Amino acid sequence: MSFIQENANLVAGGLEKRNIEKRVAFDPAILYIIVQIIVALVELYNKCNQTPKQAHASMKSLNILERWYLRRVIRKHIDDTEMQDYIGGKMFDSFAELGATVTEEEVVKIFEEAQTK
């Protein structure tokens, strides 16, 4: 299993912790969407010329633009409004929680792996 997939499972676990049914949180389509969101976020950091170290510091405490962009990316990848209402906010919270707990070494691995996706 790739490192990004492992982190996608952590986000899905965060969904389950936030009272989303396990069968929904760990659905292959949801996991695929989470992987796409992770790659999109790495692309954003790359476009902003941020190193993994800078991205790690930024993930610890998301600023208002990063929060807005994360919500936007989640809405973009979950195109069904009912599903957005059901898991969108909880997915945002799960991503924010993961960003606050991820280590700098893990961010480096995510950046490296996202370059190949």
TAWO-V344242 format. One line per field, one symbol per residue. ss: DSSP state (H for helix, E for strand, - for the rest). psi: psi as a letter, one per 30 degrees, with the letter a starting at -180 (. if undefined). burial: 1 if it has 16 or more other C-alpha atoms within 10 Angstrom, else 0. A space follows every 50 residues. Layout:
ss = ???
psi = ???
burial = ???
This chain:
ss = --HHHHHHHHHHHHHHH----HHHH--HHHHHHHHHHHHHHHHHHHH--- -HHHHHHHHH---HHHHHHHHHHHHHH---HHHHHHHHHHHHHHHHHHHH H--HHHHHHHHHHHH--
psi = kleeeeeeeeeeeeeefggkkefeegkeeeeeeeeeeeeeeeeeeefghk leeeeeeefejkleeeeeeeeeeeeefjfkeeeeeefeeeeeeeeeeeef fkleeeeeeeeeefff.
burial = 00011011111111110001000011000110111111111100100000 01001101110000000001101110010000010011011111111111 00000011011001000
